[in-house]
Amino acid sequence: REQVERLTSAVQSWGRREELRRLLPDAQHALHRQAQDLQTLRESLHDARENHSRLVRQQLDQRAAHLAAALVDGEPCPVCGSTDHPLPAIGPDTAELVNDEAVENAEAHANELVDAERDRAQAYDAERARIQGVEAELAALDSVLGDALDPESQLLDAGQAVALAEVEAQEIDALRKQVDGLDEEAASVAAQLKAAVAQLATEIGRAHG
């Protein structure tokens, strides 16, 4: 029975190892795709931040140019108060005006990508940890099992051993029942013999009376 249990446990471990070997490549491939998607998202986030910074700089340059256009020699600057204006700001070489709404929309889009990148990174880290656990379990099974198990023969041997054990258990149960029956029969015979002896003793007593 111990051998049967040992073989059964070994075959179950082998089955688990084969299951992990079958599932692991697809999981690793999916994790690789997650990593690529995360990298793409991070690149989009970088672009969104760059776009927001560009719009902010462009808006500031436009405002500075607008203020510079209103400067008058000898009159104080509305920003610094100086009456000397040696290097007034020059507007950017674009006709596109950047308003507050455009800057706010760019910032909101970048913030949305920040949240998405955080969630995607957490999901990737969790999946990577899960796969690392599977890889560790598979390595442990490989270390224990090696190549010792031939699945078909071991399964067959285990099945035969289990079947044999079941037959032996049935035979033992039948023998136990036979013994119980013999015990009951012996008890009945003993009772009958005791009654016969008592009756004989009674008859002998009467004969001598």
C-alpha positions as CSV (number, residue, x, y, z in Angstrom):
1,R,0.0,0.0,0.0
2,E,2.8,2.4,0.7
3,Q,4.3,1.6,-2.7
4,V,0.9,2.3,-4.3
5,E,0.6,5.7,-2.5
6,R,4.2,6.6,-3.4
7,L,3.6,5.8,-7.1
8,T,0.3,7.6,-7.1
9,S,1.9,10.7,-5.6
10,A,4.7,10.5,-8.2
11,V,2.3,10.2,-11.1
12,Q,0.3,13.1,-9.7
13,S,3.5,15.2,-9.5
14,W,4.4,14.2,-13.0
15,G,0.9,15.3,-14.2
16,R,1.3,18.7,-12.5
17,R,4.7,19.1,-14.1
18,E,3.4,18.4,-17.6
19,E,0.5,20.8,-17.0
20,L,2.9,23.5,-16.0
21,R,5.1,22.8,-19.0
22,R,2.1,23.1,-21.3
23,L,0.8,26.3,-19.8
24,L,4.0,28.2,-19.1
25,P,5.0,29.1,-22.7
26,D,1.7,30.7,-23.4
27,A,1.8,32.6,-20.1
28,Q,5.4,33.8,-20.9
29,H,4.3,34.9,-24.3
30,A,1.4,36.8,-22.9
31,L,3.7,38.4,-20.3
32,H,6.0,39.5,-23.2
33,R,3.0,41.1,-24.9
34,Q,2.1,42.9,-21.7
35,A,5.7,44.2,-21.5
36,Q,5.5,45.5,-25.1
37,D,2.1,47.2,-24.4
38,L,3.5,48.7,-21.2
39,Q,6.5,50.1,-23.1
40,T,4.2,51.5,-25.8
41,L,2.1,53.2,-23.2
42,R,5.2,54.7,-21.5
43,E,6.3,56.1,-24.8
44,S,2.9,57.6,-25.3
45,L,3.1,59.1,-21.8
46,H,6.5,60.6,-22.6
47,D,5.1,62.1,-25.8
48,A,2.1,63.5,-23.9
49,R,4.3,65.1,-21.3
50,E,6.5,66.6,-24.0
51,N,3.5,67.9,-25.8
52,H,2.2,69.5,-22.6
53,S,5.6,71.1,-21.9
54,R,5.8,72.4,-25.4
55,L,2.4,74.0,-25.3
56,V,3.3,75.6,-21.9
57,R,6.5,77.0,-23.3
58,Q,4.8,78.2,-26.5
59,Q,2.1,79.9,-24.6
60,L,4.6,81.7,-22.3
61,D,6.6,82.8,-25.3
62,Q,3.5,84.1,-27.0
63,R,2.5,86.0,-23.8
64,A,6.0,87.4,-23.5
65,A,5.9,88.5,-27.2
66,H,2.6,90.1,-26.6
67,L,3.9,92.1,-23.7
68,A,7.1,93.0,-25.6
69,A,5.0,94.4,-28.5
70,A,3.3,96.8,-26.1
71,L,6.6,98.1,-24.6
72,V,7.3,101.8,-25.2
73,D,10.8,103.2,-24.8
74,G,11.1,105.2,-21.6
75,E,8.0,103.7,-20.1
76,P,8.1,101.0,-17.4
77,C,7.7,97.4,-18.3
78,P,4.5,96.0,-16.7
79,V,6.4,92.9,-15.6
80,C,9.7,94.1,-14.3
81,G,9.1,97.9,-14.1
82,S,12.3,98.8,-16.0
83,T,12.1,101.7,-18.5
84,D,15.0,100.3,-20.5
85,H,14.1,97.5,-22.9
86,P,17.3,96.3,-24.6
87,L,16.1,92.7,-25.5
88,P,12.4,92.5,-25.9
89,A,10.9,89.0,-26.4
90,I,10.3,87.8,-29.9
91,G,7.3,85.7,-30.7
92,P,7.6,82.1,-31.9
93,D,7.6,81.5,-35.7
94,T,4.1,80.2,-35.7
95,A,0.7,81.6,-36.2
96,E,-0.9,79.0,-33.9
97,L,-2.1,80.6,-30.7
98,V,-2.0,78.4,-27.6
99,N,-4.9,79.1,-25.2
100,D,-5.5,77.9,-21.7
101,E,-7.9,75.2,-22.8
102,A,-5.3,73.5,-25.1
103,V,-2.8,73.5,-22.2
104,E,-5.3,72.1,-19.8
105,N,-6.4,69.3,-22.2
106,A,-2.8,68.3,-22.8
107,E,-2.2,68.1,-19.1
108,A,-5.4,66.1,-18.5
109,H,-4.4,63.7,-21.3
110,A,-0.9,63.2,-19.7
111,N,-2.5,62.6,-16.3
112,E,-4.8,60.0,-17.8
113,L,-1.8,58.2,-19.2
114,V,-0.1,58.4,-15.9
115,D,-3.0,56.5,-14.2
116,A,-3.1,54.0,-17.1
117,E,0.6,53.4,-16.9
118,R,0.4,52.8,-13.1
119,D,-2.4,50.3,-13.4
120,R,-0.8,48.5,-16.3
121,A,2.5,48.3,-14.5
122,Q,0.9,46.9,-11.4
123,A,-0.9,44.2,-13.5
124,Y,2.4,43.4,-15.3
125,D,4.3,43.1,-12.0
126,A,1.5,40.8,-10.5
127,E,1.5,38.5,-13.6
128,R,5.3,38.4,-13.7
129,A,5.4,37.4,-10.0
130,R,2.8,34.7,-10.7
131,I,4.8,33.3,-13.6
132,Q,8.0,33.3,-11.5
133,G,6.1,31.2,-9.0
134,V,5.1,28.8,-11.7
135,E,8.7,28.6,-12.9
136,A,9.9,27.9,-9.4
137,E,7.3,25.2,-8.9
138,L,8.3,23.6,-12.2
139,A,12.0,23.7,-11.3
140,A,11.3,22.1,-8.0
141,L,9.3,19.3,-9.7
142,D,12.1,18.8,-12.2
143,S,14.6,18.5,-9.4
144,V,12.5,15.9,-7.6
145,L,11.3,13.9,-10.6
146,G,14.1,14.3,-13.1
147,D,13.5,11.9,-15.9
148,A,12.8,8.9,-13.7
149,L,9.1,8.8,-14.5
150,D,7.9,7.1,-17.6
151,P,4.3,8.3,-17.6
152,E,2.7,5.4,-19.5
153,S,4.4,2.6,-17.6
154,Q,4.2,4.4,-14.2
155,L,0.5,5.1,-14.7
156,L,-0.1,1.5,-15.7
157,D,2.0,0.1,-12.8
158,A,0.2,2.5,-10.4
159,G,-3.2,1.5,-11.8
160,Q,-2.4,-2.2,-11.5
161,A,-1.1,-1.7,-8.0
162,V,-4.2,0.2,-7.0
163,A,-6.4,-2.5,-8.5
164,L,-4.4,-5.2,-6.7
165,A,-4.8,-3.4,-3.5
166,E,-8.5,-3.1,-4.0
167,V,-8.8,-6.8,-4.7
168,E,-6.7,-7.6,-1.6
169,A,-8.9,-5.3,0.5
170,Q,-12.0,-7.0,-0.8
171,E,-10.5,-10.5,0.0
172,I,-9.6,-9.4,3.5
173,D,-13.1,-8.0,4.0
174,A,-14.5,-11.4,2.8
175,L,-12.2,-13.3,5.1
176,R,-13.2,-11.1,8.0
177,K,-16.8,-11.8,7.3
178,Q,-16.1,-15.6,7.1
179,V,-14.3,-15.4,10.5
180,D,-17.2,-13.5,12.0
181,G,-19.6,-16.2,10.7
182,L,-17.4,-19.0,12.1
183,D,-17.3,-17.2,15.4
184,E,-21.1,-17.1,15.4
185,E,-21.4,-20.7,14.4
186,A,-18.9,-21.8,17.1
187,A,-20.8,-19.9,19.7
188,S,-24.1,-21.6,18.6
189,V,-22.5,-25.1,18.7
190,A,-21.0,-24.3,22.2
191,A,-24.4,-23.3,23.4
192,Q,-26.0,-26.4,22.0
193,L,-23.3,-28.6,23.5
194,K,-23.8,-26.9,26.9
195,A,-27.5,-27.5,26.7
196,A,-27.0,-31.1,25.8
197,V,-24.6,-31.7,28.7
198,A,-27.1,-30.1,31.1
199,Q,-29.9,-32.3,29.8
200,L,-27.8,-35.4,30.0
201,A,-26.9,-34.5,33.6
202,T,-30.5,-34.1,34.4
203,E,-31.4,-37.5,32.9
204,I,-28.6,-39.2,34.8
205,G,-29.8,-37.7,38.0
206,R,-33.3,-39.0,37.4
207,A,-32.0,-42.5,36.6
208,H,-30.2,-42.7,39.9
209,G,-33.0,-41.2,41.8
